[in-house]
Amino acid sequence: MSLIGPRPVAEYVAKASERVEPKYALRSLVLPGITGWAQVTSGYASTTEEEIEKLSYDLYYIKNLSFDLDLIVLFKTIRTVVFGTGAR
């Protein structure tokens, strides 16, 4: 596990999401993280449809993986934790 990357989900959520969208498995191309682009951009997903929507953010992160993007995620995470603003 790393500091930044697609957050892992429960196995039953992953399987349900993969049945709806086979590309969901692509999230595992990088190490999972404690925080990620999907978390600071869209927040919590309570349904499979919302989880599939968050997939687009995770795939964006994987495609654009860079130190700069990691710094943006880190600063947005700190802002959310300290000030309570941003995605939840």
C-alpha positions as CSV (number, residue, x, y, z in Angstrom):
1,M,0.0,0.0,0.0
2,S,1.2,3.5,-0.7
3,L,0.2,6.9,0.5
4,I,-1.6,7.9,-2.8
5,G,-3.4,5.7,-5.2
6,P,-6.8,4.2,-5.8
7,R,-8.3,3.4,-2.4
8,P,-9.1,-0.3,-2.0
9,V,-12.7,-1.3,-1.6
10,A,-14.4,-4.3,0.0
11,E,-14.2,-7.5,-2.1
12,Y,-18.0,-7.7,-2.6
13,V,-18.0,-4.0,-3.9
14,A,-15.2,-4.8,-6.3
15,K,-16.9,-7.9,-7.7
16,A,-20.3,-6.1,-8.1
17,S,-18.6,-3.2,-9.8
18,E,-16.6,-5.5,-12.1
19,R,-19.8,-7.3,-13.2
20,V,-21.2,-3.9,-14.3
21,E,-18.0,-2.5,-15.7
22,P,-15.1,-4.9,-16.6
23,K,-12.6,-2.0,-16.7
24,Y,-13.0,-1.8,-12.9
25,A,-10.2,-4.3,-12.6
26,L,-7.8,-1.8,-14.1
27,R,-7.7,0.0,-10.7
28,S,-5.3,-2.8,-9.6
29,L,-2.6,-1.7,-12.1
30,V,-1.1,0.5,-9.3
31,L,-0.6,0.1,-5.6
32,P,-3.7,1.1,-3.6
33,G,-3.4,4.2,-1.4
34,I,-4.6,5.7,1.7
35,T,-5.9,8.7,-0.3
36,G,-6.5,9.1,-4.0
37,W,-7.7,11.4,-6.8
38,A,-11.2,9.9,-6.6
39,Q,-11.5,10.6,-2.9
40,V,-10.4,14.3,-3.1
41,T,-12.6,14.8,-6.2
42,S,-15.8,12.9,-5.7
43,G,-15.9,11.6,-2.1
44,Y,-17.8,8.6,-0.8
45,A,-19.7,6.2,-3.0
46,S,-22.7,4.4,-1.5
47,T,-23.9,2.6,-4.6
48,T,-22.4,0.6,-7.4
49,E,-23.3,3.3,-9.9
50,E,-21.4,5.9,-7.8
51,E,-18.5,3.4,-7.5
52,I,-18.4,3.1,-11.3
53,E,-18.4,6.9,-11.5
54,K,-15.4,7.1,-9.2
55,L,-13.7,4.6,-11.5
56,S,-13.2,7.4,-14.0
57,Y,-11.2,9.4,-11.4
58,D,-9.1,6.4,-10.6
59,L,-8.4,5.7,-14.3
60,Y,-7.5,9.4,-14.8
61,Y,-5.0,9.1,-11.9
62,I,-3.5,5.9,-13.4
63,K,-3.2,7.5,-16.8
64,N,-1.7,10.7,-15.5
65,L,0.4,9.3,-12.7
66,S,3.0,11.9,-11.8
67,F,4.7,13.4,-8.8
68,D,2.8,16.7,-9.5
69,L,-0.6,14.9,-9.4
70,D,0.5,13.1,-6.1
71,L,1.3,16.5,-4.6
72,I,-2.1,17.9,-5.6
73,V,-3.9,14.9,-4.1
74,L,-1.8,15.3,-0.9
75,F,-2.6,19.0,-0.5
76,K,-6.3,18.4,-1.2
77,T,-6.4,15.7,1.4
78,I,-4.7,17.9,4.0
79,R,-7.2,20.7,3.2
80,T,-10.1,18.3,3.6
81,V,-8.8,16.9,6.9
82,V,-7.7,20.2,8.5
83,F,-10.5,22.6,7.2
84,G,-13.3,20.2,6.5
85,T,-13.7,21.5,2.9
86,G,-13.7,19.6,-0.4
87,A,-14.9,16.2,-1.3
88,R,-16.3,14.0,1.5
